[in-house]
Each structure stands twice: as C-alpha cells, then as structure tokens.
Amino acid sequence: MLTGPTRLAVWGDPIAHSRSPRLHAAAYGVLGLDWEYDRRRVDDTRFDVEIAELDATWRGLSLTMPLKHVAAARAATLDDDARLTGAVNTYLLTDGGPHGFNTDVGGLVRALDDVGVHRPTRVRVLGAGATATSAVVSAVRAGASEVEVRARRPEAAAALAALGARLGVDVRVAAIDGPDPLDVDATIAALPGGTDLGAVAGALASASGPLVDVVYGGWPTPLALAWERAGVAAYDGLRMLLHQALLQVRVFVGSDPTVPLDREVEVLAAMRIALMGD
C-alpha cells in the first residue's frame, strides 16, 4: 500500500463540468487506494495563493484551462512534453516543489492509436492555439514526419513551424480555407467547440483520414458532421481525456508517466466504463 499524502484535485475555471473526479476515483478503486480526488475552481489570478495554501496532505493536481501555462512557469521541473509545449496539466507535489508534466500529449497519441491511427506519416492539425501545440507534438510522437497546420491566421502558427524544426519534422502552415489540402492519415481538431468551417470542412475531410477532435461536449460538432458526410470517421475528445487521465494516475502513483501501473489493464477498463459506460 502506498503511503504519504492522499489528497488530489483538478483545478481550473470553469470546473464544475470536469469528469476527472469520476475517472480518478475508478482508478484508485481498482488499485485499492483510499485517496481523495476533488475539484476546485481556481483561475490564473488565484493560482499562486492557492498553491501556497496546500499542506503536506496533498499529493498532486490535475490542471486545466486557464492554468496550464502559469503552472508551467511555476514548476520546479518539467517533463519533455511540458517543456516543448510550455503547458502543464499535472503537478506532482513534493518537498522540492511541484514537478510539472503534460500528459495531454501522450493522451492524444494513445487516442489516435485507439481509433486505428497507427504510425501515421502525415497529420493535419486545425488551429494554432495552445492545444494545437500539444497536437503537433502528439502527431510527431505518434510517428508523423510531416504535419500540416491549418489556421484562420497563419501568422499565429509561426511558433508551430519553429516547434517542428526543433522536433526535426516539416510543419507546413496554411490558411484554414487555403487551397489544396494535403492528403493526411488523420486530422486533429484543436478548435473551440462548435466551430463551423462551412464548405471548407468538407474539402478538408475529403483529404483526410479520421478526425480526432479534442472537444467532447456538444457532440456531434459541425466538424464531425462534415467528416461523416464525407464518409470518414470522426471521434470526440473522450479518448484523449481518458488516456491523459491514465497517465496522470501513473504520475500520482509512481511519479513517472512512462511506467505502466500494476493491473493497468483493469484500471483502464474501469476508467473507460466510468467515462463512457459499458
């Protein structure tokens, strides 16, 4: 039995909708851990104060918007994916300060694999914001040697092209409604929920494998419907949510998102049921 701090929570704003408590409760139930996992509304203006008030009973935090960048800036250490993206969604709390991780990247890689996208050569990312940064790293981690980024403002995606150079892959940036989309093995949508691209979506879908959207509320989204009309599968963000949470559990239990849990197959099955049902 693991000893030490037993309190965990997800922080963000808004936070009432978060499904993280049910995911983590399912995991710790399988592992026989009597740990408390709650949710707390915290915005970026309150983050430093709230962190300072945590006592020795706290083991770690899951962090969602708008805290991912401020959490990265305050972390004592960062894992590789957090360093590349400048975003942290997981804190492991220790005497040496919070250790920051970005499990969104690994969660999205595993989500792609879940829907049959194995070792893609070319991936498209829609969007140029913070989530798109994790999506680009995920595409490369999944095996892509080329990434097409489509953005409303291509100039906003300049940092993603530079990130591609750091990762040793070609990141091509184009307007979201630009001509001649590349044929890709999958498209990752990192756009706000409800985004409607009109006829552009159909053109993109026709040159794409499955759509993996980071959005899971208000499904099916206009993008998902466009993919379905083109006869191509579209998947919501629940698989990413599931797998990034599993990697968080690895951090909280064993301090390393790359090391599988004991009974991990059972843990993942319980978390999947808690999130998606049978």
ABEGO torsion letter per residue (X at the ends): XBBEBABBBBBEOBAAABAAAAAAAAAAAAAGBBBBBBBBBBBAAAAAAAAAABBAABABBBBBOAAAAAAAAABABBBAAAAAAGBBABBBBBAAEBBBBBAAAAAAAAAAAAAGBBGBABBBBBEABAAAAAAAAAAAAAGBABBBBBBABAAAAAAAAAAAAAAGBBBBBBBAABBGBBBBABBBBBBBBGBBAEAAAAAAAAABBBBBBABABGOBBAAAAAAAAAGBBBBBAAAAAAAAAAAAAAAAAAGBAABBBBGAAAAAAAAAAAAAEX
